[in-house]
């Protein structure tokens, strides 16, 4: 069984079509920037605007999210497979197919410099992402998030651009939870709300309990290190700290420090968050390994500097260990949940 066929199961976000005002469609020839989960994407063929719609390279977007893309030069057809979703499109048509169900496209896709370009709406409708066009910066945000980890501490305005003169989308009340997509700068955060809106709010600490990813990772590891030497027990009960197994330790630490509730067993934990490549690991990412004859049978927390915080041994209990070739040979996937 391949875990990559399952890690995105259950993701269902409201679909949003990223369109541009028709009057501005050709006013500026500069290619729009595209951010996927807060990271700026790089394209060999840049996105473009046509008839008020954004056309983006299909392969870069899909492969950025772990989908497999196949091009059939004989028929001019591209197919992208992710979990149980298969998107098929023949260049030049006004219809794409998601699992053989038709999706009508506002304009036809085309090939530019050898790259298949399709309307961004198809990306959102086929993968269930949230997509937002930002006129102030000619940029596009694509969010795959389904976790709302940040709590509003004091009512704050959600704006359509990162400045105090920008339009107000709504006021986010105290105690509502949001997802922080990225830090725009020291003063503004780009966020996603539970009602599927993307906008900007002040980064001032009076408004949210947001902490940077680095600080969250440090806090997570500092708390986990308090349990160094705690005995290992396979099947240890959740919610207690006398003994841990690998997944009960991860579950307990994430809940206590970040209020993130993960499933009890490692295989189910590997379905959460988003996959990240090994060369982009940061502190707090979860590492999953083959063990006990299972595709996913062990989990640890990446501790930075090529180390893992985990438990599997009655002799060592909870401990730090090098993420060396022995572990890399058993490695399956890395997931980021904050």
C-alpha positions as CSV (number, residue, x, y, z in Angstrom):
1,X,0.0,0.0,0.0
2,X,1.3,3.4,-0.9
3,X,0.7,6.0,1.8
4,X,0.7,8.8,-0.8
5,X,-2.5,7.4,-2.1
6,X,-4.1,8.3,1.2
7,X,-2.5,11.3,2.7
8,X,-4.9,13.8,1.2
9,X,-8.1,11.8,1.7
10,X,-10.9,13.7,3.3
11,X,-9.8,17.1,2.2
12,X,-12.8,19.1,1.1
13,X,-12.5,22.9,0.9
14,X,-15.0,25.3,-0.6
15,X,-14.1,25.9,-4.2
16,X,-13.3,29.4,-5.2
17,X,-12.6,30.7,-8.8
18,X,-9.7,33.1,-9.0
19,X,-10.7,35.6,-11.7
20,X,-9.4,39.0,-12.5
21,X,-11.4,42.1,-13.3
22,X,-11.9,42.1,-17.0
23,X,-11.0,45.8,-17.3
24,X,-7.5,45.0,-15.9
25,X,-6.9,41.8,-17.8
26,X,-4.4,43.2,-20.2
27,X,-3.5,46.5,-18.4
28,X,-0.2,45.1,-17.0
29,X,1.7,42.4,-18.8
30,X,3.6,41.4,-15.7
31,X,3.0,37.7,-14.8
32,X,1.2,37.2,-11.5
33,X,3.0,35.6,-8.6
34,X,1.6,32.4,-7.3
35,X,1.9,31.3,-3.6
36,X,1.1,27.7,-2.7
37,X,0.5,27.4,1.1
38,X,2.6,30.5,1.6
39,X,5.5,29.5,-0.6
40,X,6.3,31.3,-3.8
41,X,6.2,29.0,-6.8
42,X,8.7,29.1,-9.6
43,X,7.6,28.5,-13.2
44,X,9.6,27.9,-16.3
45,X,6.6,29.3,-18.2
46,X,5.0,32.1,-16.1
47,X,1.3,32.4,-15.4
48,X,-0.6,34.8,-17.6
49,X,-4.0,36.6,-17.8
50,X,-6.4,36.1,-20.6
51,X,-9.9,37.4,-21.0
52,X,-10.0,38.1,-17.2
53,X,-8.9,34.7,-16.2
54,X,-5.6,33.4,-14.9
55,X,-3.9,30.6,-16.8
56,X,-1.3,28.7,-14.8
57,X,1.1,25.8,-15.6
58,X,-0.8,22.6,-14.6
59,X,2.3,20.4,-13.9
60,X,3.9,22.8,-11.5
61,X,0.8,23.3,-9.4
62,X,-0.2,19.6,-9.3
63,X,3.3,18.3,-8.7
64,X,3.8,20.9,-6.0
65,X,1.0,19.1,-4.1
66,X,2.2,15.6,-4.7
67,X,0.1,14.7,-7.7
68,X,1.4,12.5,-10.6
69,X,1.1,14.2,-14.0
70,X,1.2,12.3,-17.3
71,X,1.3,13.9,-20.8
72,X,0.1,12.0,-23.8
73,X,1.6,13.8,-26.8
74,X,-0.3,11.7,-29.3
75,X,-3.7,12.9,-28.1
76,X,-2.6,16.2,-26.6
77,X,-4.1,15.0,-23.3
78,X,-2.8,15.6,-19.8
79,X,-3.9,13.6,-16.7
80,X,-3.1,14.4,-13.1
81,X,-3.7,11.8,-10.4
82,X,-3.9,12.6,-6.6
83,X,-5.4,10.1,-4.2
84,X,-8.7,9.0,-5.7
85,X,-8.9,12.1,-8.0
86,X,-8.0,11.8,-11.7
87,X,-8.2,15.0,-13.8
88,X,-8.1,14.6,-17.5
89,X,-7.9,17.4,-20.0
90,X,-7.2,17.7,-23.8
91,X,-5.6,20.9,-24.7
92,X,-7.8,23.2,-26.6
93,X,-11.1,21.9,-25.2
94,X,-13.5,23.9,-23.0
95,X,-14.2,20.8,-20.9
96,X,-12.0,18.9,-18.4
97,X,-13.0,15.7,-16.6
98,X,-12.6,14.9,-12.9
99,X,-13.1,11.2,-12.4
100,X,-14.9,11.2,-15.8
101,X,-17.4,13.9,-14.6
102,X,-17.2,17.0,-16.9
103,X,-16.0,20.4,-15.6
104,X,-16.8,23.3,-17.9
105,X,-13.9,25.7,-18.3
106,X,-14.4,29.5,-18.9
107,X,-11.7,29.5,-21.5
108,X,-9.7,26.7,-23.2
109,X,-6.3,25.8,-22.0
110,X,-3.3,26.1,-24.3
111,X,0.3,25.1,-24.7
112,X,2.9,27.9,-24.3
113,X,6.6,27.1,-24.7
114,X,5.8,23.4,-24.2
115,X,3.9,24.0,-21.0
116,X,0.2,23.1,-20.6
117,X,-1.6,26.1,-19.2
118,X,-5.2,25.9,-17.9
119,X,-7.5,28.2,-16.0
120,X,-6.8,28.3,-12.2
121,X,-10.5,27.5,-11.6
122,X,-9.8,23.9,-12.8
123,X,-7.1,23.6,-10.2
124,X,-9.5,24.7,-7.4
125,X,-12.4,22.5,-8.7
126,X,-10.3,19.4,-9.2
127,X,-8.2,19.5,-6.0
128,X,-10.7,21.2,-3.6
129,X,-8.3,24.1,-2.9
130,X,-9.1,27.6,-1.8
131,X,-7.8,30.2,-4.3
132,X,-7.7,34.0,-4.0
133,X,-6.6,36.7,-6.4
134,X,-4.9,39.8,-4.8
135,X,-5.3,42.8,-7.0
136,X,-2.9,45.0,-4.9
137,X,0.1,42.8,-5.7
138,X,-1.1,40.9,-8.8
139,X,-0.6,37.7,-6.9
140,X,-2.6,34.5,-6.4
141,X,-2.8,32.5,-3.2
142,X,-3.6,28.8,-3.2
143,X,-4.3,27.2,0.2
144,X,-4.8,23.5,0.9
145,X,-5.2,24.1,4.7
146,X,-7.9,22.3,6.7
147,X,-6.5,23.0,10.2
148,X,-7.2,26.3,12.0
149,X,-4.5,26.5,14.6
150,X,-4.5,30.2,15.5
151,X,-7.0,31.8,17.9
152,X,-8.2,35.4,17.8
153,X,-7.5,37.1,21.1
154,X,-9.1,40.4,20.3
155,X,-11.5,41.3,17.6
156,X,-9.6,42.3,14.4
157,X,-10.5,43.4,10.9
158,X,-9.9,41.0,8.0
159,X,-8.8,43.2,5.0
160,X,-8.3,42.6,1.3
161,X,-4.8,43.9,1.3
162,X,-2.0,44.3,4.0
163,X,-2.5,47.9,4.9
164,X,-4.9,49.9,7.2
165,X,-6.5,51.7,4.3
166,X,-7.5,48.5,2.5
167,X,-11.1,47.3,2.3
168,X,-12.6,45.4,5.3
169,X,-13.9,41.9,4.4
170,X,-15.3,41.5,7.9
171,X,-14.4,41.7,11.6
172,X,-13.1,38.4,13.1
173,X,-14.4,38.2,16.6
174,X,-12.5,37.0,19.7
175,X,-12.1,33.2,20.1
176,X,-12.6,32.5,16.4
177,X,-9.9,30.2,15.0
178,X,-8.0,30.9,11.7
179,X,-5.2,29.5,9.7
180,X,-2.1,31.6,9.1
181,X,-1.0,31.1,5.5
182,X,2.2,33.2,5.7
183,X,3.8,36.2,7.3
184,X,3.6,39.0,4.7
185,X,6.0,41.1,6.7
186,X,6.5,42.1,10.3
187,X,3.1,43.9,10.4
188,X,0.7,41.7,8.5
189,X,-0.4,38.1,8.2
190,X,-2.2,36.4,5.3
191,X,-4.9,34.1,6.8
192,X,-7.7,31.8,5.9
193,X,-10.9,31.7,7.9
194,X,-13.3,28.9,8.5
195,X,-15.9,30.4,6.2
196,X,-13.3,30.0,3.4
197,X,-12.2,33.6,3.1
198,X,-8.5,34.6,2.5
199,X,-7.4,38.0,3.6
200,X,-5.0,40.0,5.8
201,X,-4.9,41.0,9.4
202,X,-2.5,42.8,11.7
203,X,0.4,40.7,13.0
204,X,0.3,42.6,16.3
205,X,0.4,40.0,19.2
206,X,-2.6,41.7,20.9
207,X,-4.9,40.2,18.2
208,X,-3.9,36.5,18.0
209,X,-2.0,33.8,19.8
210,X,0.0,33.3,16.6
211,X,3.6,32.3,17.0
212,X,6.0,31.8,14.1
213,X,6.6,28.2,12.9
214,X,10.2,28.3,14.3
215,X,9.0,29.3,17.7
216,X,6.3,26.7,17.6
217,X,8.8,24.1,16.7
218,X,11.2,25.2,19.5
219,X,8.3,25.1,22.0
220,X,7.2,21.7,20.9
221,X,10.7,20.2,21.3
222,X,11.4,21.9,24.6
223,X,8.2,20.5,26.0
224,X,8.9,17.0,24.5
225,X,12.4,17.1,26.0
226,X,10.9,17.2,29.5
227,X,10.0,13.6,29.0
228,X,13.5,12.3,28.0
229,X,14.0,8.8,29.4
230,X,10.2,8.2,30.0
231,X,9.8,4.5,29.5
232,X,8.5,3.1,26.2
233,X,5.4,0.9,26.3
234,X,3.8,-0.4,23.1
235,X,0.1,0.6,23.2
236,X,0.5,3.1,26.0
237,X,-2.7,4.8,27.0
238,X,-3.4,8.3,25.7
239,X,-3.4,11.3,28.0
240,X,-0.9,10.0,30.6
241,X,2.8,10.6,30.9
242,X,4.1,7.5,32.8
243,X,4.9,5.7,29.6
244,X,4.7,6.4,25.8
245,X,4.8,4.7,22.5
246,X,5.9,6.6,19.5
247,X,2.5,7.9,18.4
248,X,1.0,8.5,21.9
249,X,4.1,10.7,22.6
250,X,3.6,12.7,19.4
251,X,-0.2,13.0,20.1
252,X,0.4,14.2,23.7
253,X,3.1,16.8,22.8
254,X,1.2,18.3,19.9
255,X,-2.0,18.6,22.0
256,X,-0.4,20.1,25.0
257,X,1.8,22.6,23.2
258,X,-0.1,23.5,20.1
259,X,-3.7,22.3,20.8
260,X,-3.5,20.2,17.7
261,X,-5.4,17.0,18.2
262,X,-3.8,14.1,16.2
263,X,-5.1,10.6,15.8
264,X,-3.8,8.0,18.2
265,X,-1.8,5.8,15.8
266,X,1.0,6.7,13.4
267,X,-0.7,5.5,10.2
268,X,-3.6,7.8,10.8
269,X,-1.3,10.7,11.9
270,X,0.3,10.4,8.5
271,X,-3.0,11.4,6.9
272,X,-2.8,14.8,8.5
273,X,-1.2,18.0,7.3
274,X,0.8,18.3,4.1
275,X,3.7,16.3,2.8
276,X,7.1,18.0,2.7
277,X,10.4,16.9,1.1
278,X,13.4,16.0,3.2
279,X,15.4,19.0,2.0
280,X,12.7,21.3,3.3
281,X,12.2,19.9,6.8
282,X,11.8,22.2,9.7
283,X,11.6,21.7,13.5
284,X,8.3,20.0,14.4
285,X,7.6,18.2,11.2
286,X,6.5,14.6,11.6
287,X,8.7,11.8,10.2
288,X,7.0,8.4,9.4
289,X,8.8,5.1,8.9
290,X,8.2,1.5,8.0
291,X,8.1,-0.7,11.1
292,X,6.7,-4.0,12.4
293,X,5.9,-5.1,8.8
294,X,3.7,-2.0,8.3
295,X,3.9,0.7,5.7
296,X,3.6,3.2,8.5
297,X,4.6,1.8,11.9
298,X,6.7,4.5,13.6
299,X,6.6,8.3,13.9
300,X,9.1,10.8,15.3
301,X,9.4,14.6,15.5
302,X,12.1,16.3,13.5
303,X,14.3,18.2,15.9
304,X,16.5,20.1,13.5
305,X,20.2,19.6,12.7
306,X,19.5,16.1,11.4
307,X,18.0,14.8,14.6
308,X,14.7,13.0,15.7
309,X,12.9,13.2,19.0
310,X,11.0,9.9,19.4
311,X,10.6,6.7,21.4
312,X,10.6,3.0,20.5
313,X,13.0,1.4,22.9
314,X,12.4,0.1,26.4
315,X,16.1,0.8,27.1
316,X,16.2,4.4,25.8
317,X,12.6,5.6,26.3
318,X,12.0,9.1,24.9
319,X,15.3,10.3,23.3
320,X,17.0,12.3,20.6
321,X,18.7,10.4,17.8
322,X,20.5,11.1,14.6
323,X,18.3,10.9,11.4
324,X,20.9,8.8,9.8
325,X,21.0,6.4,6.9
326,X,19.4,3.6,9.0
327,X,16.3,5.7,9.5
328,X,16.4,7.2,6.0
329,X,16.3,3.7,4.5
330,X,13.0,3.1,6.4
331,X,11.6,6.6,5.8
332,X,8.2,6.8,4.1
333,X,6.9,10.4,4.3
334,X,7.3,13.7,6.3
335,X,4.2,15.7,7.2
336,X,3.8,19.3,8.4
337,X,0.7,20.0,10.6
338,X,1.5,23.6,11.6
